[in-house]
Every structure is written in structure tokens, then in C-alpha cells.
Amino acid sequence: MKILVTGGAGFLGQQLIRAMLGHASLDVGGKPMRIDRIVCFDQAVGAITDPRVTNVVGDIADAATVARLVDRDTALVAHLAAVVSGTAEADFDLGMRVNLDGTRALLERCRALGQQPLVLFSSSIAVFGGSLPPVVTDATTPTPQGSYGTQKLIGELLVQDYTRKGFIDGRSLRVPTAVVRPGRPNGAASGFASNIIRDPLAGLPTVLPVDPATEMWVASPRAIVAMFLHAIALPGADWGWHRSLNLPGLTASMAEELAALREAAGERVAALVSHQPDADIMRLVKTWAARFDAARARALGFTADRDFPSIVRAYIDDNPAAIKLG
Ligand SMILES: NC(=O)c1ccc[n+]([C@@H]2O[C@H](COP(=O)([O-])OP(=O)(O)OC[C@H]3O[C@@H](n4cnc5c(N)ncnc54)[C@H](O)[C@@H]3O)[C@@H](O)[C@H]2O)c1
């Protein structure tokens, strides 16, 4: 089987490809399939060197490029390419082109081949926003408050309809904010939730731009990648007709994040975080959903991290070169 990972050179894309490479075969829609080749498609070159991985650089919104990417051997497409929240809000045209036109170009190519590949679409909890109930449930109507969330929601609807028509076997996951994001921040407005752990652990000062009581719905990259693989593995019948899913996560306040940092690395490291409120970021964050009851996902076997301290410990274990304590 050939697997295509769009946005494969990005943060979650690289982690997903690494996790796939740990298996000789992968359960795809309930059937084990041998991994022959993984195409890592992105605007940037992926860092993974493995004989089974081919890096292809290009633009997801270019239909001719996408036509070359997806062929009759492509049984699985993990569609992660996107411009993220802050960037899509700042550049409306770019967000529409990559997040909407790119998704449609990919789905159209899958449809044209007539092979019904399994398509995993990484959507976001940013499809929810505004005046929400205290706990978002599977029955809560998505009401995005930004261009990124709107583009993700339209992508979900397309995945849903292309599945209904039998063009693809689609699954859309509303991914919590991934914490801790290693390396450099991307254009996500939620970046501070990772910065306040990653930067002090690297010995660097950083800023918390929101009230410490601010809560977010988060999951570790490890948990998210495991949930991606679980979403791919489940038979279509288990998903039923409804192909969008709120993923399990944890509600973490920034104060709880800082307490976990203090517990893992001590007061001196935690003191590298300074509180400098930013009214624009606070206004935006207030529109985000921070509490979910992901009952349907849990019933389907998706699981989240145990607690926030275990997220910090996993980051330290997985990124030894990024930790500078002492
Ligand atoms: N990380 C999170 O907290 C989070 C939360 C919810 C949803 N998601 C979604 O998960 C996916 C992966 O997120 P991530 O954190 O790895 O983001 P990322 O920014 O690290 O990766 C996205 C990748 O898409 C690529 N890309 C952008 N425009 C492209 C184009 N025109 N053509 C080809 N590739 C292009 C980028 O180069 C980048 O490598 C995204 O779809 C994102 O919206 C992420």
C-alpha cells in the first residue's frame, strides 16, 4: 500500500510518519495492509530518511500537483497540510487557498480515481467557538469564530459528503491543541500553551499572554498520533454515517501547566515564564472551547492523556536534546 501524508513535514506529520514506520503493516479500515511506501508531501522537505519514505515538495492547492500525488496504489491519505489559525486569520486568501481549495483538490483527485481511499482529515476544535455551553458535547453545533475554524468545518462537510457518495472512506478528527509542540512555534494562536513549557525547559525566558486561569482543551502529540492511527484502523461500519469526531483531551489551565512545569523542573525554570497579558490574544482565547465530553470518541476506543504532568514528562522523554536544566 502507498500512503500519502500531506503536511507530512510539519510537526504532527513527522510524528505520524515516524509512528507508521514503526509498523510493517497498518490496520486501514479494519484490514491489515503492508506499508510499501509513504509519500511525505509538503511545501518543506521532511526530515525523515527511510527507504520507505519519499519526500515530495509542492503546493496542495495545485490540482496538477495533487493529481501526480494520488494514484491507484494510494490506499490511505492523511490530510494534515494546512495553514494554522493565526496565519489563516491574518491572510484570508492564503487560508482559503490552502485549507479549502487544497482540501477540495485532494478530495476531487480521490474521487476521479474511483478507488475509495481512506482519507483522514485533521480538523480542529476551532470549529467550535462563540457562545458555547459549559461543556461541548457530540451534539453541540459547530459555530466557528475564525477563518481557520470555518475552513476546517467546510473540509469536514466535504469529507462527510464525499464519503456519503462513496468517493472516499473519510474520517475527520477535531484535534485538541497539541501540547507540548517541540521546535519553533508555527502560526497557531494557541502557541503559548506549548511555549510556556518548551522554552523554560530549554533555558529560555517566555511570555504567558493570557490570564493563568485560562483553560484549554489539550492533548500530547503522542496521544494525538495514537488517535490518528486508531481513526484509520477502525472499520467504516464502526464510524457509521457521521464522520466528524470530537477527540478526547484534557482541560488544562495555564496555572496547571505551570504547576506541572514546576513539579518537573523546579521553581527556577518555572520563573522563566513572565505574565504579560495581551488583550487581543485574551479576546480570541475566550472564544475557544476548553471543556468537552467526547463520549462518542471514547465509546469508539479513543483515549487521551492521563494528566498534564504526564504530558510534560512525555515531552522531556521524547526531546532530550531540547532540555537544558541545571
Ligand atoms: N498542532 C495542533 O495543535 C493542531 C490542533 C488542531 C488541528 N491541527 C491540524 O493538524 C494538522 C497538522 O498540524 P501541525 O501542528 O503539524 O501544523 P504544522 O504547521 O506543523 O504542519 C502543517 C504543514 O502543512 C504544510 N503546508 C502549508 N501550506 C501548504 C501547502 N500549500 N501545500 C503543502 N503543504 C503545506 C506546512 O509546510 C506544514 O509543514 C493541521 O491540519 C492542523 O490544522 C493541529
The ligand as an SDF file (V2000), in Angstrom:
LIG
                    3D

 44 48  0  0  0  0  0  0  0  0999 V2000
   -0.9780   21.0780   16.3810 N   0  0  0  0  0  0  0  0  0  0  0  0
   -2.1820   21.3440   16.8490 C   0  0  0  0  0  0  0  0  0  0  0  0
   -2.3480   21.7890   17.9870 O   0  0  0  0  0  0  0  0  0  0  0  0
   -3.4000   21.1000   15.9890 C   0  0  0  0  0  0  0  0  0  0  0  0
   -4.6620   21.1930   16.5740 C   0  0  0  0  0  0  0  0  0  0  0  0
   -5.7760   21.0030   15.7840 C   0  0  0  0  0  0  0  0  0  0  0  0
   -5.6260   20.6860   14.4440 C   0  0  0  0  0  0  0  0  0  0  0  0
   -4.3920   20.6100   13.9010 N   0  0  0  0  0  0  0  0  0  0  0  0
   -4.2630   20.3080   12.4850 C   0  0  0  0  0  0  0  0  0  0  0  0
   -3.3480   19.2340   12.3130 O   0  0  0  0  0  0  0  0  0  0  0  0
   -2.6010   19.4300   11.1100 C   0  0  0  0  0  0  0  0  0  0  0  0
   -1.1110   19.3960   11.3980 C   0  0  0  0  0  0  0  0  0  0  0  0
   -0.8130   20.4260   12.3340 O   0  0  0  0  0  0  0  0  0  0  0  0
    0.6670   20.7510   12.7740 P   0  0  0  0  0  0  0  0  0  0  0  0
    0.6020   21.2400   14.1590 O   0  0  0  0  0  0  0  0  0  0  0  0
    1.5490   19.6180   12.4130 O   0  0  0  0  0  0  0  0  0  0  0  0
    0.9600   22.0100   11.8560 O   0  0  0  0  0  0  0  0  0  0  0  0
    2.2760   22.3910   11.0380 P   0  0  0  0  0  0  0  0  0  0  0  0
    2.1410   23.8360   10.6890 O   0  0  0  0  0  0  0  0  0  0  0  0
    3.4930   21.9530   11.7650 O   0  0  0  0  0  0  0  0  0  0  0  0
    2.1360   21.4790    9.7430 O   0  0  0  0  0  0  0  0  0  0  0  0
    1.3310   21.8200    8.6370 C   0  0  0  0  0  0  0  0  0  0  0  0
    2.1660   21.5730    7.4020 C   0  0  0  0  0  0  0  0  0  0  0  0
    1.3910   21.9440    6.2470 O   0  0  0  0  0  0  0  0  0  0  0  0
    2.3120   22.4490    5.3050 C   0  0  0  0  0  0  0  0  0  0  0  0
    1.6500   23.2860    4.3100 N   0  0  0  0  0  0  0  0  0  0  0  0
    1.1420   24.5350    4.4750 C   0  0  0  0  0  0  0  0  0  0  0  0
    0.6910   25.0160    3.3190 N   0  0  0  0  0  0  0  0  0  0  0  0
    0.9020   24.0400    2.3910 C   0  0  0  0  0  0  0  0  0  0  0  0
    0.6540   23.9510    1.0040 C   0  0  0  0  0  0  0  0  0  0  0  0
    0.0950   24.9600    0.3210 N   0  0  0  0  0  0  0  0  0  0  0  0
    0.9930   22.8070    0.3590 N   0  0  0  0  0  0  0  0  0  0  0  0
    1.6010   21.7810    1.0250 C   0  0  0  0  0  0  0  0  0  0  0  0
    1.8480   21.8160    2.3490 N   0  0  0  0  0  0  0  0  0  0  0  0
    1.5120   22.9460    3.0230 C   0  0  0  0  0  0  0  0  0  0  0  0
    3.2980   23.2690    6.1240 C   0  0  0  0  0  0  0  0  0  0  0  0
    4.5150   23.4620    5.4120 O   0  0  0  0  0  0  0  0  0  0  0  0
    3.4540   22.4240    7.3750 C   0  0  0  0  0  0  0  0  0  0  0  0
    4.5990   21.5840    7.3180 O   0  0  0  0  0  0  0  0  0  0  0  0
   -3.0870   20.7290   10.5020 C   0  0  0  0  0  0  0  0  0  0  0  0
   -4.0830   20.4350    9.5390 O   0  0  0  0  0  0  0  0  0  0  0  0
   -3.6930   21.4610   11.6730 C   0  0  0  0  0  0  0  0  0  0  0  0
   -4.6900   22.3470   11.2560 O   0  0  0  0  0  0  0  0  0  0  0  0
   -3.2600   20.8030   14.6490 C   0  0  0  0  0  0  0  0  0  0  0  0
  1  2  1  0
  2  3  2  0
  2  4  1  0
  4  5  1  0
  4 44  2  0
  5  6  2  0
  6  7  1  0
  7  8  2  0
  8  9  1  0
  8 44  1  0
  9 10  1  0
  9 42  1  0
 10 11  1  0
 11 12  1  0
 11 40  1  0
 12 13  1  0
 13 14  1  0
 14 15  2  0
 14 16  1  0
 14 17  1  0
 17 18  1  0
 18 19  2  0
 18 20  1  0
 18 21  1  0
 21 22  1  0
 22 23  1  0
 23 24  1  0
 23 38  1  0
 24 25  1  0
 25 26  1  0
 25 36  1  0
 26 27  1  0
 26 35  1  0
 27 28  2  0
 28 29  1  0
 29 30  1  0
 29 35  2  0
 30 31  1  0
 30 32  2  0
 32 33  1  0
 33 34  2  0
 34 35  1  0
 36 37  1  0
 36 38  1  0
 38 39  1  0
 40 41  1  0
 40 42  1  0
 42 43  1  0
M  CHG  2   8   1  16  -1
M  END
$$$$
